[in-house]
Amino acid sequence: MSVFAYSFKNRSWDIAAVRFSASGQLLSAIGRKVMEMKTLVVYYTWSNGNTERIARRLAQSCGGDLEALQTAVRYEGSHQDVVEQALEETKKGFTPPLMPLKKKIRDYEVIVIGTPTWWYTMAPAVLSFIRSQDFTGKTVIPFMTNAGWPGHVIKDMTKEIESRGGTVRDPFEVRFDSSGGSQLVTKEREILKWMERIPAIR
Ligand SMILES: Cc1cc2nc3c(=O)[nH]c(=O)nc-3n(C[C@H](O)[C@H](O)[C@H](O)COP(=O)(O)O)c2cc1C
């Protein structure tokens, strides 16, 4: 027989398996405590919704909440205009102002941060987000999407997150086709393997 008890105070489950004899004598009992980690998946997406697609799937698989980053001033013009603007911004380490977040970062123990690759690094909106946070005591999982030139996105994100107190684990790179389109190149089983490592309940 299994017994479950939930503590709202500690946000933990106590799970016990107990065995009784026919006469009702307790034969054995084993138990374990399972902590529930609240997870927030924060992402920025611009070209095709590639990063959003991965973020949504991950939030669903780990039972986490989802928050999309939006710049206060939207990127406008042709794709080429934005590529040129992005080159200047990433060179300077520009941090564009963001629209206010709906979720409170302090309510979560695990923060997943997803970005498209922009000129071999994270998109400026994601740099703004990371630089505006204190990740002390939190586990932070960076992931990025790219078109085949991943550059130093994960390295840059890790440096920024760790300098704000976060513990980085399970970073992941998802590759889409080299035309900058929405065709997935990274193998589905690799993505599933990564997602399975990020359960909301530990
Ligand atoms: C401004 C800009 C810069 C980009 N720079 C790179 C790059 O350096 N390396 C790369 O592999 N892909 C690059 N890409 C392609 C995107 O990273 C890729 O298509 C990504 O999956 C788009 O995600 P999204 O649809 O969520 O915006 C760039 C795209 C844009 C718009």
The ligand as an ORCA input file, in Angstrom:
! r2SCAN-3c Opt
* xyz 0 1
  C      19.446     39.309    -36.213
  C      19.685     37.843    -36.389
  C      20.958     37.321    -36.199
  C      21.185     35.951    -36.328
  N      22.439     35.453    -36.087
  C      22.646     34.100    -36.113
  C      23.932     33.545    -35.785
  O      24.890     34.247    -35.463
  N      24.082     32.181    -35.844
  C      23.040     31.357    -36.214
  O      23.213     30.134    -36.261
  N      21.805     31.867    -36.499
  C      21.577     33.199    -36.442
  N      20.319     33.707    -36.728
  C      19.211     32.754    -36.968
  C      18.383     32.499    -35.704
  O      19.186     32.332    -34.553
  C      17.524     31.221    -35.814
  O      16.787     31.246    -37.017
  C      16.616     31.083    -34.618
  O      16.157     29.760    -34.503
  C      15.414     32.022    -34.691
  O      14.639     31.868    -33.533
  P      13.220     32.589    -33.365
  O      12.354     32.100    -34.480
  O      12.755     32.143    -32.025
  O      13.467     34.078    -33.421
  C      20.089     35.078    -36.641
  C      18.816     35.621    -36.869
  C      18.613     36.985    -36.736
  C      17.240     37.539    -36.953
*
